């Protein structure tokens, strides 16, 4: 895996939030870099997307790779790249705040962490239209009602993931204080569950197929079926959307993501093939079938009735507002977050202004490789939710 930000922060840098809420980046053994107030100067050289999960070797980010391969970004004027970032869930917003990345994909809980710590960030594209997070159980040990998990032990890959799990449990009627969390480490937390540790673990769509490909078989309580909460979204600095040139860049960039989603909706195997081309390790890790299934799992959390009406990336403002209220109720937010200040649909209409017929034609005529042609979509559909218990 590459260093988190090859041209910026390396592992020798330490990000912290001071007592006054200012994010700083310090070189270990060295001096202080720029603090959190972001400059809105034009992007120089490369525009960097940063992952919240410590890796980009997954199928989740397929809209980017489709847009890149198909030329849907157009002429952005700068190169774009994807970086894995650290596995610490809060690193994604910290990197944005100190200008070491330009756009990130945090969970709503991590965005609220940023807001509480005075990082002036805004969600501009609500990829996670449905709750993509799941609870995984050893086979035969699952529960359909999360209230039965009171007093149980939940494994997490990172302690920061508690900001995902607590609201999910609270919204389902579970007192989060009744849950015992164990940080079982990334990427080993699911293996820890299989080996008998804990009662269940946090998981997500896309990961279901990934684990299946690795021989890790679980039962799942699906967030997209049992939760009304939103999930990860594309987040930027407010200063960037206030800058004319950067705002114009983001409009084109997000349109590329929307077009990539439209293409994948029409031809998921072709979208998977583009991810495999860009990230060969994914083909080795997943194989054609599970790679396509992983992509389709995450894709189905990106669409709902609202996105069908208003377009890809539409935030459900009411769901976000409920999420922030849940956080305040359970003590995870010290402030009442003004949803419309930090969650914006301003870019959505423009992002979805593209020729859908052309994208559909592109998807229909895309030449599949022999490996992808062998993936039987009808057979996949029959067992798509076979491991789901709710």
Residue, then its C-alpha position, 0 to 999 in steps of 0.5 A: x500500500x502506498x503512503x497515505x498522501x504520497x505528495x503530502x502527509x507521510x506516516x511521520x506526520x501526526x494530526x491532532x485536534x487542539x483544545x480550541x478545535x484547531x486542526x494541526x499537522x505536526x512533523x514528528x521531531x519537526x515543526x508545525x505545518x499549516x493549521x486548519x483554515x483552508x486557503x481557496x487558491x486554485x488546485x495545484x497539480x493534483x486533486x486528491x480523494x482520500x478513503x476513510x477505510x485505509x485502502x482503495x483496493x476495493x470495488x466501492x469507488x467504482x463511479x470514479x474509475x468508470x468516469x476516468x475510463x470513459x472520459x466523463x470527467x472531461x477536462x478538469x485542468x488538473x490530474x485526479x488521484x485516489x489515496x488510501x489514507x490511514x485506517x483511523x476513521x477520523x483521518x479523512x476529515x483531518x486530512x481535508x482540514x489541513x489541505x492534505x487532501x481535497x475531497x473525502x468519503x467520511x461517514x456521517x458520524x465522522x463528519x459530525x466529529x469534524x463539525x464539533x471540532x470546528x473543521x469547516x467541511x461540507x457534504x456535497x454529494x450524498x453517495x450513501x442514500x441508504x445506510x450501507x452499514x451492516x452487523x455481521x454475525x457468525x452463522x446461526x447466531x444472528x438477531x433480527x432485532x438489534x435491541x437483543x444486542x444490549x449487553x453484547x460485545x461488538x468488534x470494530x476495526x477502528x475505535x473511530x467506527x463507534x461513531x458509526x455503530x452508536x447512532x445505528x444502535x440508538x436509532x434501533x432502540x438500543x442504549x449504546x452504553x449497553x454495548x461493549x466494543x472491542x477494537x479488533x484491528x483493521x483488517x483483522x476484525x472480521x477474522x476475530x469474529x469468525x474465530x469466536x471473539x465477540x458476538x458480532x461486528x460492524x460490516x457494510x455492503x460491498x464488504x459482504x462479497x469481499x468476505x465471501x470471496x475470502x471464505x469468511x461466511x457470516x449472517x447479516x443484519x442489513x442497514x439498508x433494510x433496517x436503518x433510516x440513517x444516511x451513510x458516507x458522502x463526498x465532503x469538501x472544505x467550505x472554502x473550496x465551494x466559496x471559490x469560483x474556480x474550485x466550485x466550477x471544478x467540483x461541478x464537473x468532478x461530481x458530474x463524472x461521479x454521477x455519470x459513473x453511477x448511471x453507467x454502473x446501474x446499466x452495466x455493473x460487469x463493465x464497471x467492475x472490469x474498469x475497477x479491475x483494470x485500474x486496480x489489478x489487485x482487486x481482481x486477484x482478491x475478489x475474482x470476477x464474480x465476487x468483484x461484480x457482486x461487491x460493486x452491486x452491493x454498494x451500488x444499491x445503497x447509492x440509490x433510493x426513491x429520492x435519487x430516482x427523483x432528483x438524481x445521484x448524490x441527493x442527500x435526504x436532508x430529513x434523514x441527516x437531520x434525524x442522524x444529527x439529533x440522534x448524535x446529540x441525544x446520545x452525547x456524541x455531539x456537543x452541539x446542535x448541528x445545523x444540517x443545511x449548513x453542513x449538508x448541501x444539495x447545491x451541486x446535485x442538479x448540475x451533477x445530474x445534467x448529462x445525456x443519460x441516453x449516451x451513458x446507457x449506449x456507452x454501457x450497452x456497447x462496452x466490450x466485456x472481457x471473457x472473464x466478466x462474460x462468465x459472470x451470471x447476473x441472473x444466478x447472482x440475483x437469486x442468492x444476492x441476499x441469501x446471507x441476510x436475516x432481516 
